Structure formats: structure tokens, C-alpha cells
Amino acid sequence: MKEFLIKIKFDKWKGWLYLSPAIVLLLVFTGWPIVNTLRMAFLEDYSSLGELSGTVYSFGIGNFSKVLQYKKFLDTLTNTMLLCVLTVPLSTLLALVIAVCLNAIKPLQKFLQTIFFLPYVTNSIAIGMVFAAMFNIIGVHNAAGPETVGIINNILGLFGVEPINWINAGSDYWANIAVLVVYIVWDALPFKILILLGGLQSVNKQYYEAAKIDSTSKLRVFTRITVPLLSPMLAYVVITGFIGGFKEYSSIVGIFGEGMGPAGADGRLNTMVGFIYDALAEQHHGRASAAALILFGIIFIVTMINLYVSKKKTHY
Amino acid sequence: MNDNVNETITEETQATPETAATPETNQTQESVLIAGVMHEQDIQKVSAKQNVVKIISKVAVYAFLGFMALVVLFPFYWMLISSVKTLEEYNRQIPTLFPENIVWYNYVEAFKTANLGTLFGNTLYVGLVSTVLSLIITVLSAFAFARLEFKGRDALFGVLLATMMIPGELFTITNYQTVSIFGWLNTFTVLIVPFLVSVFYIYLLKQNFMQIPNELYLAAKIDGTTDIKYLWKVMIPLALPTIISITILKMMGAWNTYIWPRLVANDEAHRLITNGLRNAFTEASGDVNYPVQMAAVAIVSAPLFMVFLFLRKYIMKGVSRSGIKG
């Protein structure tokens, strides 16, 4: 019995013992970065190379004001916002309609559900390259053969649309954005469908039966029963969609390569994450930290707004 | 869901769904009126009409889903058929939807161009080692949070959860400096160690561990069973589905990671598959050999699809709780 008591006493330390590997790693790779990012962001023009060679940096908010006046940063901010605003509503709406349709059928439901989940288990860089191939115009630089306009232009051609230069040199900014929107929505659908269908399947069937007896129209059932009951899941996919959207980077690398733009317009489609990495590569650690904190601030605010709105609108 | 209810509805109310399309304000009055004056024949007519509406809406739903499924599948299809076309056939002005003659040499070429063998080996190594180590740390931490009583436990857990909100890019800047100082650049260590702890996985497993009755643990304690033995014999088997989900997501992570490896280990010997793929086919100008590129993409995508086919349940379960890719 005495031995048992000693063991229980030892328990008080055992918890920390078991947690020690996790805590050590978290202190080094999560705790310190948080402190250090704040430090670097508020030291004027900080660079860690400079610090190692003995330069002393003064405290100030210069990194933030410089970043916010920097045209390159504002462009990446515009690109990121634009992609968010275009892709999140579109993918959420499409996912909602698909989930509702999937929920309404019995035969083939599992099969179709699996198909709709497929884009999730892909590599965004690899499939980005497939999208690039589909939108590409081949033979522009090649005098040897006739120009091939790419399968997407071929399909659009069936409807009488003239071939569009989507992603090649000299392409229009909005054509680039359109390709990115298509790809990002395609990539974002599986997760949203999974969550929304899961939500739909857990909705109490009684609401629908009541609506049926009251002969409520299908549209009204959708807007007055389905959407409100789904609102927690909708809020969830919208929040995660915005967070993912603000961190958009690898889909652009997948389609346009590391130039982050069509040939001859490098960096035109760069995003906030891309800006942070560029600043890091140029040894502007202070600037990169300030940009990362701004990104965090935006994500934080968007999450809070979403939570606030969904709390007001959530019918639970 | 509406249609199931339809079938159970009695004859009297059968007239009502017909008015479903009219504006909802007059709806109830109208339907009562209609039901009142309706004869037997009319009811039959209405129910026939209603069946037609039902069939049409079913067809519409299937048509929409089928169309969307085609849209979702098309990139995969295009990747596969392009990878077995000759360059001449791929470059034709009017593309073929099915290759005229199937060739396999693009795959051989892709393997050589992108040096896929080494890339596969590196990725598999990093994926396996980081999964095993990460699982050990996650299990121990989740056990401590779920079963052991100690001061500051809940506060610590709260702090850990709060860090999940911070975007990873914020850590990367400092971590890059840290690993440089450690002398880890261009090693496998740098690809494994910084990401061993995932607060989300600890959270997931802790929730699962908490569902296992505490009495089992106390009984084992009195029997003198060690914690490790108890974990191995009781907790891990009971939480196996969650552990499998974590394993798959972690492996997928190694397969798909791009930004960090490019930053810290982009040399030939340590390069991972995604970086290798992107690097091998980044041409500054001129025409790319797309069939070879598509073959490379297909090779890289294949393992993910295999895992998905066999372990779909675990992936979908893990994903629906995480919302994180990889």
C-alpha cells in the first residue's frame, strides 16, 4: 500500500515527464518563433545576418509602415483578397448544392461521394501542373507545328468561344485569375462537401416531414430549414475556406511555377505567403515578420467576424 | 429527402405537393380549396402529374451530379490519357479524347527526367521516420493530458490549442534561422524534427483516450501494470482508428509538403517528391514535353490514390475533423 501511495505521488511529475518531448520541441519550434517574430517585426530593418555580425537595431514600427506602403506587398494583398472573395462563396455554394443533391439520392450515393472526394487526395502542385497543361497553348513558340490551343479552349470552341490565352506569356491578368479560381474551387470542393453532407445526414428528419405536411415549397424548405440547420457547418467551411484562402500559395506554384506569374510577368500573381518567403529569401527578416503578423491579424479578424456573424445567425 | 415522405402521405394530402411551385402565401388556402372540390379522377391525375414531377427532379439531380462528377474527374482523365500519348498526337490541333496508340515510354522518360526513384526513397524515409516519432510523442502527450493529474495541465492544454490559430508562415521565418544555427540545412533532420509535434493530433487522440473508462487504468495500476504496458495493451488498440487516421494524414503530409523543403533542403540528396516534380519541369521558355510531365504527375499521384482506395474511411474521418490538408 505504501508503495502504491509513492506511485501516486510520482504521478504528479509523470505528466510532465511524458509531455517533455512535446514541450521541448514546441518551445523551440513554436514558442520561440512567436516571441522572435514579434521582436524582429519591431526592430527597424532587422536582418538576422546583420545581428550575427554585430549590428544593433533600434525599436520601431518602421517594418509595418514600410510593408504597408510597399507596392509589391499591396499587390500580393490584392491578389490574396481577390482569390478569397471569388473562391470561398463560389466553392461553398457549389459544395452546398452538391451535398444537398447527394443527400437526396440513394442509389450511387456512396460512389458519387467517393468521386467528389478524390481531388482531396492529390498533391496541389502535381494537379496544378495538369491544370496548366489543360489551359496551355502549345506551339506558340514552336515554328515546327501548327498551334494547339489546349483542351479547355477546344471544349470552349465547341460553344463558339474564340481561343483565350489563359496562362501563357502575354496573357491577361483576369484570365490568370479565372484559371486560379477554377483550380482552387476544384481543390476546395471535397472538404466542403464532406463536412456539409455530414451535417445534412445528421439533421433531424422530423423538420422535413413537418414541412411536407405544411406543404412548404422546396425552395422554402431549403432556405428556411436546411440552411439554418446547417449553419454551424457552413460557418465552419467558410472560416476554414478564408483561412486557407489567405494562405494560398502552392496552387499558384502548381500552375505558374515559382515565377508566380505567366512568363514575362513574374510575380504578378504573388500572394501574401509568397511575399513572406520572398522577404525571407532576401534576408529582410523584419519585413517578413511584419508581413506574417499582418497575415495573422487578417486571419484573426476574419475568423472573429465569421464567429460573430454565425453566432447571430446560427439557429441552434 | 422530400420524396421519401411523399410516399407515406395519404390520399387527402396528395393534392398539396402539386401546388408546391406556387408562391407560398396562398398556398395553404388554395390546397384546401382544391382538395375540397376534387373528384376521384382529379386526384389520380394529380398524383400521376406529381410522379412525373418527381421523376423529372430525380433525373435533374442525377444529371447535375453526373455532370459535376465529370468535371471533377476530367483532370485525372486528361492526365492519364496524355501520359500514354505520343508527343505528336498530344500536339495535334484537334485533340483525341482517347489515344490512338498507347505508348508507355513517357513513364520511363519521366522516371529518368525527374529522378523519381531517389525522390520516392527520400519521401518514404522522411514520411516513415516522422510518422513513427510523431506517433510516439503524440501518444505520450495525449495520455498525459487525458489520464494523468498534474498541476497546470488544463492551462497548458489551453495554451497549446491557442497556438493552432497562428498561421505556420509566422513560425517559418524564425525556424529557418534556428535550423541554420543548428547546422541542419540540407539534412533529413530538418525535414523531420520541426514538425514532429502537432497540437491537433494530440487534441484528437486525447479526445479519443478520454472516452476509455478511467476504471480500466486504475485497475491496471493496482495490478502493478506499467503505464507503457497499459498504453500498448489497452489504450492504443482501443484508439486504433484515430491512430490510423493520424498516420495517413502524416504520410500524406510528407508527400505533399512543398514550401519548407524548398527552403531548407533543396539539394539533390534530400529533395522530396513534390519539389523534385516541380523542379524537373520548370522550364524558362520553349515547349514542355507534356506527355512526359503528365506521366510524372501520374506516378506521383498513384500512391495517394492507392492509400485512398484502401483506407478511405480513415481518411475521410480524419479530414472531417481537421480541415487541414496533410
Chai-1 contact restraints between the chains, C-beta under 6 A:
chainA,res_idxA,chainB,res_idxB,connection_type,confidence,min_distance_angstrom,max_distance_angstrom,comment,restraint_id
A,D11,B,L148,contact,1.0,0.0,6.0,A-B,restraint_1
A,K12,B,F150,contact,1.0,0.0,6.0,A-B,restraint_2
A,K14,B,L148,contact,1.0,0.0,6.0,A-B,restraint_3
A,G15,B,A144,contact,1.0,0.0,6.0,A-B,restraint_4
A,G15,B,L148,contact,1.0,0.0,6.0,A-B,restraint_5
A,G15,B,F150,contact,1.0,0.0,6.0,A-B,restraint_6
A,Y18,B,L140,contact,1.0,0.0,6.0,A-B,restraint_7
A,Y18,B,A144,contact,1.0,0.0,6.0,A-B,restraint_8
A,L19,B,S141,contact,1.0,0.0,6.0,A-B,restraint_9
A,L19,B,A144,contact,1.0,0.0,6.0,A-B,restraint_10
A,P21,B,I137,contact,1.0,0.0,6.0,A-B,restraint_11
A,A22,B,I137,contact,1.0,0.0,6.0,A-B,restraint_12
A,A22,B,S141,contact,1.0,0.0,6.0,A-B,restraint_13
A,A22,B,V197,contact,1.0,0.0,6.0,A-B,restraint_14
A,L25,B,L196,contact,1.0,0.0,6.0,A-B,restraint_15
A,L25,B,V197,contact,1.0,0.0,6.0,A-B,restraint_16
A,L26,B,V197,contact,1.0,0.0,6.0,A-B,restraint_17
A,F29,B,N175,contact,1.0,0.0,6.0,A-B,restraint_18
A,F29,B,P194,contact,1.0,0.0,6.0,A-B,restraint_19
A,T30,B,T163,contact,1.0,0.0,6.0,A-B,restraint_20
A,P33,B,F171,contact,1.0,0.0,6.0,A-B,restraint_21
A,P33,B,T174,contact,1.0,0.0,6.0,A-B,restraint_22
A,P33,B,N175,contact,1.0,0.0,6.0,A-B,restraint_23
A,N36,B,T174,contact,1.0,0.0,6.0,A-B,restraint_24
A,T37,B,L170,contact,1.0,0.0,6.0,A-B,restraint_25
A,S48,B,Q177,contact,1.0,0.0,6.0,A-B,restraint_26
A,I98,B,M68,contact,1.0,0.0,6.0,A-B,restraint_27
A,C101,B,V61,contact,1.0,0.0,6.0,A-B,restraint_28
A,C101,B,F64,contact,1.0,0.0,6.0,A-B,restraint_29
A,C101,B,L65,contact,1.0,0.0,6.0,A-B,restraint_30
A,A104,B,M1,contact,1.0,0.0,6.0,A-B,restraint_31
A,A104,B,V61,contact,1.0,0.0,6.0,A-B,restraint_32
A,L112,B,L65,contact,1.0,0.0,6.0,A-B,restraint_33
A,L112,B,A69,contact,1.0,0.0,6.0,A-B,restraint_34
A,I115,B,A69,contact,1.0,0.0,6.0,A-B,restraint_35
A,V121,B,L304,contact,1.0,0.0,6.0,A-B,restraint_36
A,V121,B,F308,contact,1.0,0.0,6.0,A-B,restraint_37
A,T122,B,S301,contact,1.0,0.0,6.0,A-B,restraint_38
A,N123,B,N256,contact,1.0,0.0,6.0,A-B,restraint_39
A,N123,B,T274,contact,1.0,0.0,6.0,A-B,restraint_40
A,I125,B,Y258,contact,1.0,0.0,6.0,A-B,restraint_41
A,I125,B,T274,contact,1.0,0.0,6.0,A-B,restraint_42
A,I125,B,R278,contact,1.0,0.0,6.0,A-B,restraint_43
A,A126,B,L277,contact,1.0,0.0,6.0,A-B,restraint_44
A,A126,B,V297,contact,1.0,0.0,6.0,A-B,restraint_45
A,A126,B,V300,contact,1.0,0.0,6.0,A-B,restraint_46
A,A126,B,S301,contact,1.0,0.0,6.0,A-B,restraint_47
A,M129,B,V297,contact,1.0,0.0,6.0,A-B,restraint_48
A,V130,B,P75,contact,1.0,0.0,6.0,A-B,restraint_49
A,V130,B,M79,contact,1.0,0.0,6.0,A-B,restraint_50
A,V130,B,V297,contact,1.0,0.0,6.0,A-B,restraint_51
A,A133,B,Y290,contact,1.0,0.0,6.0,A-B,restraint_52
A,M134,B,W78,contact,1.0,0.0,6.0,A-B,restraint_53
A,I138,B,N91,contact,1.0,0.0,6.0,A-B,restraint_54
A,H141,B,G286,contact,1.0,0.0,6.0,A-B,restraint_55
A,N142,B,D287,contact,1.0,0.0,6.0,A-B,restraint_56
A,G145,B,N91,contact,1.0,0.0,6.0,A-B,restraint_57
A,P146,B,Q93,contact,1.0,0.0,6.0,A-B,restraint_58
A,T148,B,N91,contact,1.0,0.0,6.0,A-B,restraint_59
A,T148,B,Q93,contact,1.0,0.0,6.0,A-B,restraint_60
A,I151,B,P95,contact,1.0,0.0,6.0,A-B,restraint_61
A,N154,B,P95,contact,1.0,0.0,6.0,A-B,restraint_62
A,L194,B,S320,contact,1.0,0.0,6.0,A-B,restraint_63
A,G198,B,S320,contact,1.0,0.0,6.0,A-B,restraint_64
A,Y208,B,M1,contact,1.0,0.0,6.0,A-B,restraint_65
A,E209,B,V5,contact,1.0,0.0,6.0,A-B,restraint_66
A,K212,B,V5,contact,1.0,0.0,6.0,A-B,restraint_67
A,S215,B,T16,contact,1.0,0.0,6.0,A-B,restraint_68
A,S215,B,S31,contact,1.0,0.0,6.0,A-B,restraint_69
A,S217,B,A20,contact,1.0,0.0,6.0,A-B,restraint_70
A,S217,B,E24,contact,1.0,0.0,6.0,A-B,restraint_71
A,R220,B,E24,contact,1.0,0.0,6.0,A-B,restraint_72
A,T240,B,G323,contact,1.0,0.0,6.0,A-B,restraint_73
A,K247,B,P167,contact,1.0,0.0,6.0,A-B,restraint_74
A,S250,B,Y258,contact,1.0,0.0,6.0,A-B,restraint_75
A,G257,B,T282,contact,1.0,0.0,6.0,A-B,restraint_76
A,V273,B,E169,contact,1.0,0.0,6.0,A-B,restraint_77
A,I276,B,E169,contact,1.0,0.0,6.0,A-B,restraint_78
A,L280,B,I173,contact,1.0,0.0,6.0,A-B,restraint_79
A,A288,B,I173,contact,1.0,0.0,6.0,A-B,restraint_80
A,S289,B,I173,contact,1.0,0.0,6.0,A-B,restraint_81
A,A292,B,E169,contact,1.0,0.0,6.0,A-B,restraint_82
A,A292,B,L170,contact,1.0,0.0,6.0,A-B,restraint_83
A,L295,B,P167,contact,1.0,0.0,6.0,A-B,restraint_84
A,F296,B,I166,contact,1.0,0.0,6.0,A-B,restraint_85
A,F296,B,P167,contact,1.0,0.0,6.0,A-B,restraint_86
A,F296,B,L170,contact,1.0,0.0,6.0,A-B,restraint_87
